[in-house]
Amino acid sequence: MMTMLADASARSLGGLRPLMRHLFCRLLLVVQSHVSIPRATGLAQCHLLTCCGRMAPLITTEVARMSNDQADVSAKLAAPYQGPSSAVVVLLAQDEQEHVTLFGDRAVAQPCAPEDVVFEVGSITKVFTALLLARLTVDGDIDPNRPIGESCPAFSGAPASLTPRRLASHTSGLPRLHVPMWKAVIGGVGADPYADFDRDDLVAWVRDWRPSQPPHETSHAYSNLGFGLLGEVLAVSLGRPYPDLLQEKVLEPLGLNDTAIALTDDQRKRFAQPRATSGKPVVPWTFQAIAGAGALRSTARDLARFSGQVAAAMDTPTTPIARAIASTAQPVVGLGPKGDMQPMAQCLGWLAMVLDPSAPRVLFHDGGTAGSTSALYVCPQKRAAIVILANRGVAAGLLSNLKLMWSNLHGVASDHFASL
């Protein structure tokens, strides 16, 4: 269902076992989409090459002159996302400089500049849901370590492993999806898999679920369901709808005016029609109780603005939102060999990567729906970021997802930041 679902969380880079786990998660993703073949439509892991070769960039905008190296990096980053009738926006940012390139369908950017085109961002939403938890923790509204069964009467009786913090770090023991994987594989999940799953359904699901054994606090299993539950727990606890709470506590303080779940008329005019890997239009995904896992839409400009604030918060977190940002970037569970925090660790929402001893630390998340794919890399040390947005469901196709997986975008991003 959601590549956003399969996120890079499974991409531990050390040893055969992490690689096999990553491959398996990718295949699970593929199982979740809705093409004739089981596909992965995960918000978080959507990345594989399209069946088309590299397309030439059609539009380039920049604050400073783009070097040959930057142009080459942008092309490498865009290549796995490109395909028929679709577009890819790549933004490279450092300090106040931004370099934006549009690859593919130029019509996508006709209503506006490429950096202002609105895309589904899938599982990148999880970064913002985790940030909402952190902000409410800073404000004293939520105890992140209190079981939800104690804090929310609606979820009374829920296992003690279901705390907000463990939901935000994928250590709650919850499965990836709210439907059994075998059902997703055999019966499919429909064109809009989360549209009809509401709070009552979620409450009933949690009431009936019991883990086979209590999950350890370092047991990591990527869960879209877990982040959907987190968003609902925060909403119930504060007595506010999740979208309103996210807007007030996170998006508005950060000045992210083009990041939203429900789009304005102007944003709808700038919205990139989601497309399957074939180029065929598919419906944008809609959410109820799983909104916290992948409901946001955003632009390259907004995500670059957010990235700058993430970098600044690592230096001097003086405001409540900055302190919240800084807390989400702290490693919680090591995903390296024997649980090591390198080369990859799970933070609250974010994944943290150090792919080489000489490389700077990078925060990362990606996302994917049936018709859109995204990735966000932030390097606080270099005050730099990479944003990749595409209206092509790369993660929803088995072949395109495999190509994406083998394209080594993590390495390209890490090398780019190291060169700055």
N, C-alpha and C positions, 0 to 999 in steps of 0.2 A: 504494500500500500504506500508506504512512504519511503522514498529513498531518504527523505528527510529522516526517516526512521532509522535507516541503517547507518547513519553517520559514521564519520571517521573514527568514531569511538573504538571501533574494532581494529583500528590500524596500528596496533603495536608493531614496531618495526624490528624487534629483536627476536631472532630464532624462528624455527619452523612453526612452532605451535601458534604464536600470534598471527603468522601469515595464514595458516589454515583457518584460524578463527575469523580472520578478516574476509577470506574468500567465502566462508560459510555465511557470514552476515550479509555479504553482497548478494549471494544467491537468495537469501531470505528476502532481501529487498525486492529482488526481481519477482519474487513470489507475491509481492504485495500490490502490484499495479493491476492495470486492467487491460492489458493487451492480450491477444489470443494466448500468448505464452505467459506463464506466471511471471510477473515482473516486479522489480523492486521499485517502488515509488516511495522511497524513504526520504523524509525531509532532510535528513542529515547526510546521507551519503549518496549523493547523486553524482556520479561523475564519470561518465565515460564517453569516449570519443564517438563522434557521430560517424555515420557511414560515408560521409562526404570528406573530401580532402580539405586542406586548409584553404580558407577563403581570404582574399585580400581585404584589408580594412577599408571601409568606405568613408568613414568620417573620423577625424582625429581632432580633438580640442585639447588645449593645454594652457597652463599658466606659464610654464617655462618651456623652452625648446626641448623636444623629446630627442634623446640620444639614440644612436643605433642600438645600443644595449637595451634601452628601455623598450624600443619598438620590438626587438627580438623577444624579450621577456613577455610582452603583451601578446604577441603572436603564439608563443608556446602555451601560455595560459589559456588562450581562447580556443586553440585547436580541438581539444576533446569535446567541446560543447557545441561545435558548429554542425549545421545540417540544413536540409531543405527548408526554405521559407521562414527561417528563424534568424534571430539576431543574438549577438553576444556583446555585452558592454564590459570592458576591462578598464578599471581605474587604478592607477599607481599613485600613491600619495606619500609625501614626506614633508613634515612641517606644513607650510602654507602652499606648497606646490602640488598640483594635481595634473596628471596626464591621463586623458580619457580617450579610448579608441572604441569605435563601433565596428564589429565584424558582421558581415552577412546582410540581412534584410534592412536596407536603408529606410524603408517605409515606416519601420517601427519608431524612428526618431523624427518623423515629419512634424508632429505637433510640438516638439520641444528639443532641447539639447539632449544628447545621448545620456548624460548623467542624471537627467530628470525623468527618464522613462521609468514607469512603475512596473515592478515585477513581483510575482510570488517569490518569497524567500524561504518557504518551507521551514526546515528545522533550525534555521538561524533564529527563529522565534524563541527557541529554547534559551538562548543567551539572554534574551530580554525577560523571559519568565523567571529565570534564575536571578536576574538583577532586581526584579520586582520583589522576590523573596528577600534578597539582601537589603533592599531599601526598607521594607516593612520591619526587618530585624533591627536595622539601625534606628528606626523610629520607635522601637519598643512595642510594636503592634503584634508581632509574631515571635513565638519561641521556636526556632528552627529544629530543635531537638525533641520537641514534645510530640508523641504519637498523635496522628490525626484523629484517632478514635477517642482521645481524651479532649481534644480541643474543638472538634466539630461533632455535635450530636448526630448529624446525618450519617457520619461514618463510624458510629460507635460499634465496637466489636472488631474493628479492623486490626490486623496483626501489628504488633509493636514496631516492626521494621519499617512501617510506613510513617516516616517522619518527613517534614518538608525538606530537611537537609539531605536525607538519603534519596528522596525523589529527585532532587536537583543534581545529584551526583551519580545517578544510575546504579545505586547500591541497595535499592529497596527490595529486590527480588521479583519485582513485577515483570511479566512477559513483555515482549516488544509491542504487541497489539492486543486489542480487546476481543479479537476473534481468534480461535485456534488456528495455528499456521496451516494445518492440513485442510481446513475449510477454505482458507484464503487461496491455497494452491489449487484445490479441486474445483471450487465453485466461483472463484474470483471475488472481487470486493466491490464491483460497481464503479461507475465513472466518477462518483463523488463519495468516497468511502466513509467519510466522517460526518456527513451532513445530517444524518438522522440519529446520531448517538448523543442523547441529551443527558442532563444531570441525573434524572431518574434512572436512566440506563446505567450510568456510572456508579451510582449509589448501590444499585442492585448487584452490579458486577463485583464491587469491592466486598459487599456483604457475603457473597457466596464464595469468594476466593480464599484459599488457604495454601500457603507454600508447602511443598512436600517436606521441607525442613527449613528452620529459621536461617535466612541468608546472613552470612558474615558481613561485617561492615566494610570489608575490603573486596567483597564479591561483586564484580562489575558486570552488568548486563544492560545494554542500551535499551531504553524503553520509551516509546512514544506515549504509551498509556500512562506511564509514570509522570511525564511532564504535563499531560492533559489533566491528570488528577491533581497535580500541584497547583495548576492555575485555578481549578475549581475550589480547592481547599482554601486558597488565599481569598478568593471571592466570597465564599461562604463565611469565612472568619471575619471579614471586614464588612459584610453585608452589602457588597457592591458587585455589579457585573465585572467579570474579568477585563473586558475591553476598557471599561471606564476607569478601573483601578490602574491598569497599565498606562493609560493615557495621563492620568493625574500624577502618578508617582514616578514614572520613568520617562515617557516620551516627551511630555511637556517640559519638564525641567531640563532635558537635554536639547530642547529646541528641534526635535525631529518631526517637522511638520508634514513630511511626506512618508512617514512610517505609520501604518494604520491597518486595522482589520477591515472596517467598512470604509470604502472610498468615497470621496466627494465627487461631484460632477466633473470638476477639472481633472482630478486624478484618474477617473475612469477614461477620460479622453486620452490620457497618457499611458494607459495600462497596456502592456504587451500581451497580446492574445497568446495563451499557452498552447503549445503544439506538441504532438507526439513526435517520436524520432523520424517518422515518415514525412513530417511537415503538416499533417492533418490537424486542424483545430480540435482541442479538447476543452471540456468545461473547467473553469477555475474551481479549485476546491473550496468548500465552505465547511465551517466547523461550529459545533455547539460545545459539548463538554470536553473535547480534546483540543480546544483552541490554543491552549498553552504550549502545545507541541509543534504547531506549524501554521498558524492562521495569518501571520503578518504579511503585508506587502510593503515594499520599500523601493528606494532608488539608490543608485551608486553614490550620488551626492550626500544623501542622508547617512548612508553607512560609512562613508568617509568621515563625515562630521562626527559620528559616534566614535569611530576609531581614534580620532584625535583626542576626544575626551577620555577614552580609555587610557591612552598613553599619558595624558596629563595627570590622571588620577593615580597612576603608579608613582608619581613623584611627590605630589602634595595633595593628598585627599582631605581637603578642608571642609567641603560641603557634605551634607548627608548623602547626596547622590554619588559624589566622588568616593566617599568612604564605602558605599555599597559596591561600586564598581571594583575598587581595590580588593574587596573581600571575595568577589566572584573569581578573581584570577589566582587565588591560592590553591595549590594542588591538594586534592583530597585522597585520591587513589592512584597508585602507580600502575601504569599499563605496560611497563617495560618488563624485561626478563626478571622473574622471581619477584614481581611487584615493585621493581625499581621505578623511580619517578622520571627516569630518562630511558629512552628518548621521548616517551609520551606519558602524560598524566591527565587524569580527569579532574577538572576543577568544578565549580558550580556552573553548569552550562557549558563553559568553554572546555576545549582540550588544549593543553600546553605541550609544546614540542621543542625539543632541542635535538636536532638530528645529527649534529656534529659538535664535538667539544669546543671548536672554535666558532660555532655559529651562535647567533643571538637567540634568546627565547622567543617563541612565537605563540600567540593565542589563535585558535582556529575553531571555526565551525562551518559546516556546509549544509545544504538543504536541497530537497528535491520533491517535486510533486509529479503528477502524470504528465504535466506539460511545461514545467519550469525547473531550472537547476541553478544553484547559487553556491558561492564560497566566499568566506571572509577570513583574511589573515591580518593580524595586528602584531606589530613588533614594537612594543613600548620603548625598548632601549634605543632604537633608531628613530622613534617617533614617525613610524612609517606604516603603511597598510596597503593591502591589495583587496580589491572588490571585483568579483566576477559574477555577472548576472546574465542569464540566458532564458529565452522563452522556448526552451526545448527540453522535453522530459528525458534527459540522458539516462537518469537512474532507473527509468521505467523500462528500459530495454536491456535485455541480457547482454547482447553484443556491445552496445554503446557503453554500458556500465563496466564491462570488462576492460574495454579500451580506456575508459576514464581511470580505472584503478591502476592500470599499468603505465599511465602517462607521467607518473612521478611529479605531479604538481606540487606536492609538499617539498620535494627537493628543489624544484625551480624557485618556489617562493623563498625557501631558506637561503639559497644561494643569492637571490636578489637582495634580500635584507643584509646578508653578510657583506655584500659589495658596496653598500651605501656608506 
